[in-house]
Every structure is written in structure tokens, then in C-alpha cells.
Amino acid sequence: MKMAMKKILLMIVAVACFAVPASAQNWLETVKKVATDVVDEATGGKLTAVAIVGTWEYKAAASRLEGDDVLKNVGGAVAGSAIDTKLTGIYEKAGIKEGFCSITFNSDGTFSMPVKSKSVAGTYVFEPSNHTITLNVGKLGSFSGYAYISGTDLQIVFPVNRLMNFVTALGAKISAFSTVTTLLSQYENAYLGFAFSR
């Protein structure tokens, strides 16, 4: 029954996509996001496993705040702009900024992320059933988080302490995270990371 409802919803979304005039670009983008979310959920995350391959351009800081277990709510709650604004400043100090940073996932399980004069590269493993992604970056270690694709956007988020280690290794000062961690103290689970787009 649940699968039949998803198929019906997908058909409605598909019809809506073809019926929308070109001038309704914002609405069309929303429909694309809904469609990819529904297909991804219906396939147990396998859409993300396939769609993640390719090059993604850094767009902005990203955060997800959960009042409960992150795995129980794949969509999560998007954090307020205060946190994302603080993160953007921290990322810029490490060389992560729009127009100057990207990440490429290859079908052979390798990835690369050039940042400033450094190139972070290694292997990755994506687990479709729970959207877990693990980046293995040689001497920097392994970083496990979550990856979500919605329309043409990719969001990769990590637990706060893992992200701090990653960004600090790229050159940001650890003290810059103090304001962000204070803002996050009211949440049971806070995940911070990056938003990319094609």
C-alpha cells in the first residue's frame, strides 16, 4: 500500500513537471526536490548512492538540528540562519567558499576536494539504508556523517566534533567554533556541514 501511494505521488509530480510553464522556475525546483526525496525514500537511499557520483560545487554552510535520532527523520530540521552565517565565516578562513571549492565523488569509491592550496582526497563509503557517508582521508582519518540529495542539491553533514576536526585540519581556528557550539547546545543532535549544487 505504501509503495502504491509513492508511485501515485511520483506520477502526479511527473505530470506537474511537464505541465508547468518555463517561467515558474522556483516552483519547478521545489517539485524536483520533492520528487527526488520521494524516489530516494522509496528506493531505500539508492537514488542518492547513484546520484552522488560527479562534481558538486560548494554553495553554502549547512546544518541539521534534530530533537531526536537523526536516522528517524532523514529530512531533519534545517537550522536557523545564525548558525549557517557563523559557519560561513569559519569556512572562508579555511578556504571553503562559493566559487572556490568543490567536491568530486567517483564511481570507484574515491573522492577529491581541492581547498586553497591543499587537496583533500581519499575514499568514501555511502550506506543507502541510513544515508551514512564515511570519508577516509589518509592521515586526517575518517569522518562519518550523512549525505542527502534533494533536487540538484547535495547536503553533507557531520557531528559537530568531527566537522571541527576536519575544518581545523584545513586551517580554521578551533576557537571560531565556540559561538556555534553555544547556539547548538539546546539540541540533542546537531550536524554541521556543507551544501553543494550541480
C-alpha atoms as one frame of an Amber mdcrd trajectory, in Angstrom:
protein
   0.000   0.000   0.000   2.765   2.443   0.965   4.670   1.712  -2.273   1.489
   2.196  -4.339   0.942   5.635  -2.753   4.508   6.641  -3.551   4.062   5.576
  -7.199   0.874   7.632  -7.456   2.615  10.657  -5.913   5.524  10.267  -8.344
   3.126  10.174 -11.297   1.420  13.363 -10.055   4.792  15.082  -9.647   5.894
  13.951 -13.120   2.699  15.281 -14.735   3.070  18.557 -12.832   6.650  18.937
 -14.066   5.607  18.735 -17.703   2.564  20.977 -17.246   4.475  23.864 -15.626
   5.463  26.813 -17.837   9.163  27.698 -18.009   8.604  30.940 -16.069   7.677
  29.013 -12.905  11.302  28.066 -12.188  11.078  28.264  -8.364   8.033  26.026
  -8.280   9.707  23.571 -10.653  12.793  23.394  -8.411  10.544  22.610  -5.439
   8.827  19.852  -7.417  12.226  18.373  -8.352  13.255  18.325  -4.698  10.027
  16.639  -3.640  10.374  14.095  -6.445  13.956  13.159  -5.567  13.088  12.944
  -1.867  10.172  10.588  -2.582  12.167   8.400  -5.004  15.115   8.260  -2.622
  12.906   7.180   0.264  11.093   4.622  -1.929  14.414   3.080  -3.026  15.969
   2.977   0.431  18.512   5.694  -0.361  19.738   4.068  -3.568  18.973   7.176
  -5.626  21.471   9.151  -3.546  24.056   6.358  -3.911  23.886   6.710  -7.709
  23.294  10.472  -7.953  26.175  11.431  -5.631  28.729  10.479  -8.310  30.042
  13.565 -10.083  31.320  17.047  -9.245  29.441  19.290  -6.825  30.171  22.996
  -6.329  30.200  24.358  -2.775  27.204  26.620  -2.228  26.859  27.362   1.490
  27.217  26.127   5.034  24.628  23.543   6.034  23.186  22.401   9.327  20.593
  19.940  10.556  19.236  20.021  14.042  17.416  17.024  15.443  15.383  16.788
  18.611  15.599  13.019  18.271  17.734  10.437  16.463  18.889  11.727  13.047
  18.094   8.373  11.438  14.420   8.623  12.400  13.985  11.792  10.378  16.008
  11.847   7.175  14.746  15.309   6.277  15.688  16.794   9.608  15.101  20.344
  10.685  17.133  22.953   8.895  18.951  25.203  11.351  18.464  28.916  11.571
  20.496  31.408   9.612  22.533  32.424  12.685  24.376  29.102  12.723  24.865
  28.998   8.951  26.202  32.572   8.971  28.771  31.713  11.673  29.802  28.584
   9.780  30.243  30.527   6.552  32.801  32.805   8.227  34.682  29.830   9.687
  34.730  28.027   6.334  36.028  31.086   4.491  39.072  31.177   6.804  39.798
  27.594   5.756  39.361  28.434   2.041  35.918  26.885   1.646  33.800  29.443
  -0.187  31.405  29.632  -3.075  33.156  29.635  -6.426  36.427  28.334  -4.971
  35.582  24.882  -3.631  34.045  21.702  -4.985  33.906  18.000  -4.218  34.015
  15.160  -6.727  32.765  11.658  -5.965  33.901   8.980  -8.402  32.112   5.710
  -9.108  35.208   3.768  -7.954  34.729   4.947  -4.355  37.317   7.755  -4.431
  36.720  11.472  -3.875  38.654  14.723  -4.045  38.035  18.185  -2.612  40.516
  20.902  -3.566  40.614  23.658  -0.922  43.030  26.612  -1.204  46.458  25.151
  -1.888  45.504  21.801  -0.333  43.718  18.894  -1.906  41.738  16.654   0.387
  41.354  13.275  -1.268  40.685   9.699  -0.320  37.943   7.119  -0.448  34.309
   7.209   0.558  31.630   4.718   1.520  27.937   5.569   1.295  25.368   3.385
   3.061  21.994   3.943   1.336  19.795   2.491   4.074  20.661   5.218   6.586
  22.380   7.843   4.376  25.674   7.442   6.258  28.756   8.625   4.379  32.293
   7.987   5.567  35.183   9.943   4.071  38.562   8.276   4.585  41.231  10.959
   4.232  44.612   9.319   4.861  46.473  10.997   7.744  43.452  13.146   8.628
  41.496   9.984   9.457  37.889   9.001   8.795  34.918  11.343   9.006  31.437
   9.843   9.215  28.306  11.858   8.609  25.172  11.891   6.484  24.567  12.745
   2.813  21.252  13.813   1.305  20.339  14.786  -2.250  17.287  16.920  -2.901
  16.752  18.060  -6.474  20.117  19.370  -7.671  21.417  19.989  -4.149  23.677
  17.794  -2.031  23.998  18.266   1.711  26.760  16.542   3.695  26.642  16.981
   7.466  28.772  15.642  10.312  28.503  15.564  14.098  29.923  18.855  15.410
  33.183  17.423  16.821  34.026  15.562  13.579  33.403  18.661  11.485  35.575
  20.725  13.836  38.444  18.275  13.317  38.008  18.348   9.537  37.824  22.140
   9.143  40.648  22.698  11.651  42.854  20.388   9.582  42.171  22.700   6.624
  43.318  25.778   8.540  40.387  27.240  10.516  40.968  28.126  14.156  39.162
  25.921  16.696  38.125  28.926  18.822  35.882  30.087  15.977  33.513  27.206
  16.743  32.692  28.358  20.294  29.779  30.605  19.263  28.352  27.874  17.050
  28.534  25.214  19.770  26.772  27.580  22.189  23.940  28.037  19.684  23.679
  24.260  19.274  23.613  23.356  22.977  19.801  23.210  23.076  19.642  20.401
  20.514  20.089  16.711  21.251  21.743  16.069  17.894  23.385  18.782  15.831
  25.001  18.125  12.478  27.006  20.695  10.540  28.500  20.583   7.112  28.266
  21.731   3.557  25.650  22.368   0.871  26.681  21.731  -2.727  24.884  22.015
  -6.055  25.425  20.831  -9.607
